[in-house]
Amino acid sequence: MRYGRGVLAAAVLTAVPVMAGCGPGTVEKDELAETIGRRLEQKVGQRPDEVTCPRELPAEVGASVKCELTAGGTALDVTTSVTSVDGGDVKFDIEVEELPAGR
């Protein structure tokens, strides 16, 4: 299954709850990875073998984190970008790069 931009003609928009702390909050990296995998499965019909994110996603409009998915032995970068924050929910776009990770 191919996960590149050709498959994801439109970025996936999703909302997840925020982990509150002293600042504006974050989406924990494990929750972010799980949400990316679930949304991509809904979009393309197949779940990636693995999704990993290096850090939390700040709950601030414009914040982004580059994660990595592996599918069928190929690693691809996945960029998540926050589009809105409403109370305890963060909405973000998911964009899968066409080229293998690190290229």
GROMACS elastic network, one bead per residue, 0.5 to 0.9 nm:
[ bonds ]
;  ai    aj funct       b0    kb
    1    44     6  0.80735   500
    1    45     6  0.87559   500
    1    46     6  0.71696   500
    1    48     6  0.89692   500
    1    71     6  0.75884   500
    1    72     6  0.76442   500
    2     5     6  0.89432   500
    2     6     6  0.83283   500
    2     7     6  0.68293   500
    2    44     6  0.83200   500
    2    71     6  0.81598   500
    3     6     6  0.76605   500
    3     7     6  0.58708   500
    3     8     6  0.70623   500
    3    40     6  0.80692   500
    3    44     6  0.73945   500
    3    48     6  0.85084   500
    3    71     6  0.81395   500
    3    76     6  0.81459   500
    3    96     6  0.66028   500
    3    97     6  0.81769   500
    3    98     6  0.76623   500
    4     7     6  0.57258   500
    4     8     6  0.66069   500
    4    76     6  0.79478   500
    4    95     6  0.85032   500
    4    96     6  0.54582   500
    4    97     6  0.55529   500
    4    99     6  0.74789   500
    5     9     6  0.58949   500
    5    10     6  0.81661   500
    5    11     6  0.84967   500
    5    95     6  0.71791   500
    5    96     6  0.57994   500
    5    97     6  0.61001   500
    5    98     6  0.55931   500
    6     9     6  0.57322   500
    6    98     6  0.76308   500
    7    10     6  0.85879   500
    7    43     6  0.84902   500
    7    44     6  0.70275   500
    8    11     6  0.61069   500
    8    12     6  0.76183   500
    8    40     6  0.86735   500
    8    43     6  0.74915   500
    8    44     6  0.77815   500
    8    95     6  0.74758   500
    8    96     6  0.73552   500
   10    13     6  0.89054   500
   10    95     6  0.83233   500
   11    93     6  0.55889   500
   11    94     6  0.54054   500
   11    95     6  0.54601   500
   11    96     6  0.83117   500
   12    36     6  0.88804   500
   12    39     6  0.70664   500
   12    40     6  0.77565   500
   12    43     6  0.77380   500
   12    92     6  0.78865   500
   12    93     6  0.53255   500
   12    94     6  0.50904   500
   12    95     6  0.71890   500
   13    39     6  0.85274   500
   13    83     6  0.85468   500
   13    91     6  0.64645   500
   13    92     6  0.54664   500
   13    94     6  0.66077   500
   14    35     6  0.79510   500
   14    36     6  0.86226   500
   14    39     6  0.75481   500
   14    90     6  0.78896   500
   14    91     6  0.52286   500
   14    92     6  0.56082   500
   14    93     6  0.67542   500
   14    94     6  0.80925   500
   15    35     6  0.87906   500
   15    85     6  0.89044   500
   15    89     6  0.59020   500
   15    90     6  0.51376   500
   15    92     6  0.66251   500
   16    27     6  0.73211   500
   16    31     6  0.82154   500
   16    32     6  0.81473   500
   16    35     6  0.78091   500
   16    88     6  0.81086   500
   16    89     6  0.53785   500
   16    90     6  0.53998   500
   16    91     6  0.67257   500
   16    92     6  0.86830   500
   17    26     6  0.87535   500
   17    27     6  0.70402   500
   17    87     6  0.89352   500
   17    88     6  0.53892   500
   17    90     6  0.63007   500
   18    24     6  0.87203   500
   18    25     6  0.58366   500
   18    26     6  0.54512   500
   18    27     6  0.52363   500
   18    28     6  0.79018   500
   18    58     6  0.89220   500
   18    59     6  0.69711   500
   18    87     6  0.85127   500
   18    88     6  0.51874   500
   18    89     6  0.58702   500
   18    90     6  0.65424   500
   19    24     6  0.88717   500
   19    25     6  0.53192   500
   19    26     6  0.53046   500
   19    27     6  0.60359   500
   19    28     6  0.69683   500
   19    59     6  0.88564   500
   19    88     6  0.79965   500
   20    23     6  0.72431   500
   20    24     6  0.67826   500
   20    26     6  0.67785   500
   20    88     6  0.81282   500
   21    24     6  0.71653   500
   21    25     6  0.56435   500
   21    26     6  0.82452   500
   22    25     6  0.73767   500
   23    26     6  0.85715   500
   24    58     6  0.74692   500
   24    59     6  0.59767   500
   24    60     6  0.71083   500
   25    57     6  0.87652   500
   25    58     6  0.63001   500
   25    59     6  0.54094   500
   25    60     6  0.82901   500
   25    88     6  0.86164   500
   26    29     6  0.87538   500
   26    56     6  0.59993   500
   26    57     6  0.53887   500
   26    60     6  0.83779   500
   26    90     6  0.86998   500
   27    30     6  0.84767   500
   27    31     6  0.66772   500
   27    32     6  0.62038   500
   27    56     6  0.55454   500
   27    58     6  0.64320   500
   27    59     6  0.67235   500
   27    90     6  0.77663   500
   28    31     6  0.53237   500
   28    32     6  0.60812   500
   28    33     6  0.86937   500
   28    55     6  0.74909   500
   28    57     6  0.66637   500
   28    58     6  0.87849   500
   29    33     6  0.61267   500
   29    34     6  0.85785   500
   29    52     6  0.77992   500
   29    53     6  0.55374   500
   29    54     6  0.69057   500
   29    55     6  0.53235   500
   29    57     6  0.68760   500
   30    33     6  0.51255   500
   30    34     6  0.61453   500
   30    35     6  0.85697   500
   30    51     6  0.89793   500
   30    52     6  0.75642   500
   30    53     6  0.72010   500
   30    55     6  0.87786   500
   30    56     6  0.81922   500
   31    34     6  0.50657   500
   31    35     6  0.60490   500
   31    36     6  0.85421   500
   31    56     6  0.88844   500
   32    35     6  0.51681   500
   32    36     6  0.61625   500
   32    37     6  0.86845   500
   32    52     6  0.86058   500
   32    53     6  0.72620   500
   32    56     6  0.75757   500
   32    57     6  0.75005   500
   32    80     6  0.88495   500
   33    36     6  0.51546   500
   33    37     6  0.62639   500
   33    38     6  0.86659   500
   33    50     6  0.84325   500
   33    51     6  0.53089   500
   33    52     6  0.56182   500
   33    53     6  0.59817   500
   33    67     6  0.76335   500
   33    68     6  0.87748   500
   33    69     6  0.87617   500
   34    37     6  0.52129   500
   34    38     6  0.61730   500
   34    39     6  0.86273   500
   34    51     6  0.72762   500
   34    52     6  0.86910   500
   35    38     6  0.50913   500
   35    39     6  0.60129   500
   35    40     6  0.84447   500
   36    39     6  0.52626   500
   36    40     6  0.60543   500
   36    41     6  0.84825   500
   36    51     6  0.73565   500
   36    69     6  0.89618   500
   36    78     6  0.85989   500
   36    80     6  0.86070   500
   36    94     6  0.71472   500
   37    40     6  0.52866   500
   37    41     6  0.61274   500
   37    42     6  0.87242   500
   37    47     6  0.58208   500
   37    48     6  0.60388   500
   37    49     6  0.85653   500
   37    50     6  0.75867   500
   37    51     6  0.64000   500
   37    69     6  0.82261   500
   38    41     6  0.51366   500
   38    42     6  0.63734   500
   38    43     6  0.87710   500
   38    47     6  0.67072   500
   38    48     6  0.87240   500
   39    42     6  0.50527   500
   39    43     6  0.61795   500
   39    44     6  0.86863   500
   39    47     6  0.84652   500
   39    94     6  0.86649   500
   40    44     6  0.59156   500
   40    45     6  0.74911   500
   40    46     6  0.72453   500
   40    47     6  0.63637   500
   40    48     6  0.75506   500
   40    94     6  0.86118   500
   41    44     6  0.54939   500
   41    48     6  0.72523   500
   42    45     6  0.55346   500
   42    46     6  0.74332   500
   42    47     6  0.80212   500
   43    46     6  0.81320   500
   44    47     6  0.79959   500
   47    50     6  0.82868   500
   47    71     6  0.82065   500
   48    51     6  0.68465   500
   48    69     6  0.64066   500
   48    70     6  0.60066   500
   48    72     6  0.81663   500
   49    69     6  0.73802   500
   49    70     6  0.55514   500
   49    71     6  0.50517   500
   49    72     6  0.72361   500
   49    73     6  0.85583   500
   50    68     6  0.81619   500
   50    69     6  0.55413   500
   50    70     6  0.52774   500
   50    71     6  0.71010   500
   51    67     6  0.70853   500
   51    68     6  0.56363   500
   51    70     6  0.65092   500
   51    78     6  0.88524   500
   52    67     6  0.57149   500
   52    68     6  0.54166   500
   52    69     6  0.64697   500
   52    70     6  0.88211   500
   53    56     6  0.75610   500
   53    65     6  0.75321   500
   53    66     6  0.69490   500
   53    68     6  0.64750   500
   53    69     6  0.88646   500
   54    65     6  0.79238   500
   54    66     6  0.77230   500
   54    67     6  0.65636   500
   54    68     6  0.87220   500
   55    65     6  0.73685   500
   55    66     6  0.89418   500
   55    67     6  0.86309   500
   56    65     6  0.76570   500
   57    60     6  0.84478   500
   57    63     6  0.70056   500
   57    64     6  0.64485   500
   57    65     6  0.60269   500
   57    80     6  0.81667   500
   57    81     6  0.84864   500
   57    82     6  0.81625   500
   58    61     6  0.85039   500
   58    63     6  0.60680   500
   58    64     6  0.75994   500
   58    65     6  0.86389   500
   58    82     6  0.81823   500
   59    62     6  0.89895   500
   59    63     6  0.72367   500
   59    82     6  0.71249   500
   59    84     6  0.83861   500
   59    85     6  0.65433   500
   59    89     6  0.85449   500
   59    90     6  0.62311   500
   59    91     6  0.89051   500
   60    63     6  0.55567   500
   60    64     6  0.88981   500
   60    82     6  0.65285   500
   60    83     6  0.82984   500
   60    84     6  0.74783   500
   60    85     6  0.67435   500
   60    90     6  0.82793   500
   61    64     6  0.87356   500
   61    81     6  0.78366   500
   61    83     6  0.53175   500
   61    84     6  0.54058   500
   61    85     6  0.66870   500
   61    90     6  0.87390   500
   61    91     6  0.88785   500
   61    92     6  0.86905   500
   62    81     6  0.60843   500
   62    82     6  0.52729   500
   62    83     6  0.63587   500
   62    84     6  0.83189   500
   63    80     6  0.82894   500
   63    81     6  0.57215   500
   63    82     6  0.54721   500
   63    83     6  0.83933   500
   64    79     6  0.68239   500
   64    80     6  0.53167   500
   64    82     6  0.62855   500
   64    92     6  0.86798   500
   65    78     6  0.83108   500
   65    79     6  0.58562   500
   65    80     6  0.54491   500
   65    81     6  0.68397   500
   66    77     6  0.64818   500
   66    78     6  0.55836   500
   66    80     6  0.63579   500
   66    81     6  0.88497   500
   67    76     6  0.85299   500
   67    77     6  0.58338   500
   67    79     6  0.61252   500
   67    80     6  0.76186   500
   68    75     6  0.65464   500
   68    76     6  0.56026   500
   68    78     6  0.54757   500
   68    79     6  0.83593   500
   68    96     6  0.89182   500
   68   101     6  0.72069   500
   69    74     6  0.81428   500
   69    75     6  0.55619   500
   69    76     6  0.53452   500
   69    77     6  0.64138   500
   69    78     6  0.67934   500
   69    96     6  0.86869   500
   69   101     6  0.86734   500
   70    73     6  0.62099   500
   70    74     6  0.53760   500
   70    76     6  0.63132   500
   70    77     6  0.89111   500
   71    74     6  0.53842   500
   71    75     6  0.66017   500
   71    76     6  0.81900   500
   72    75     6  0.84747   500
   74   100     6  0.66124   500
   74   101     6  0.82574   500
   75    99     6  0.88024   500
   75   100     6  0.55018   500
   75   101     6  0.53774   500
   75   102     6  0.87204   500
   76    96     6  0.68907   500
   76    97     6  0.61884   500
   76    98     6  0.73488   500
   76    99     6  0.66582   500
   76   102     6  0.82106   500
   77    95     6  0.84445   500
   77    96     6  0.60750   500
   77    97     6  0.55094   500
   77    98     6  0.83486   500
   77    99     6  0.80426   500
   77   100     6  0.70408   500
   77   101     6  0.50140   500
   77   102     6  0.77868   500
   78    94     6  0.66806   500
   78    95     6  0.55382   500
   78    97     6  0.61465   500
   78   101     6  0.88028   500
   79    93     6  0.79142   500
   79    94     6  0.58367   500
   79    95     6  0.52045   500
   79    96     6  0.65071   500
   79    97     6  0.78348   500
   80    92     6  0.61904   500
   80    93     6  0.54570   500
   80    95     6  0.64726   500
   80    96     6  0.89352   500
   81    91     6  0.84765   500
   81    92     6  0.51625   500
   81    93     6  0.52743   500
   81    94     6  0.68838   500
   81    95     6  0.84739   500
   82    85     6  0.76551   500
   82    90     6  0.68867   500
   82    91     6  0.58347   500
   82    93     6  0.65112   500
   83    90     6  0.78149   500
   83    91     6  0.56530   500
   83    92     6  0.50678   500
   83    93     6  0.68417   500
   84    89     6  0.83663   500
   84    90     6  0.60319   500
   84    91     6  0.52253   500
   84    92     6  0.69749   500
   85    88     6  0.73383   500
   85    89     6  0.58149   500
   85    91     6  0.62533   500
   85    92     6  0.88835   500
   86    89     6  0.52398   500
   86    90     6  0.64830   500
   86    91     6  0.81969   500
   87    90     6  0.81070   500
   96    99     6  0.89928   500
   97   100     6  0.74728   500
   97   101     6  0.79388   500
   98   101     6  0.89474   500
   99   102     6  0.83499   500
   99   103     6  0.64785   500
  100   103     6  0.59467   500
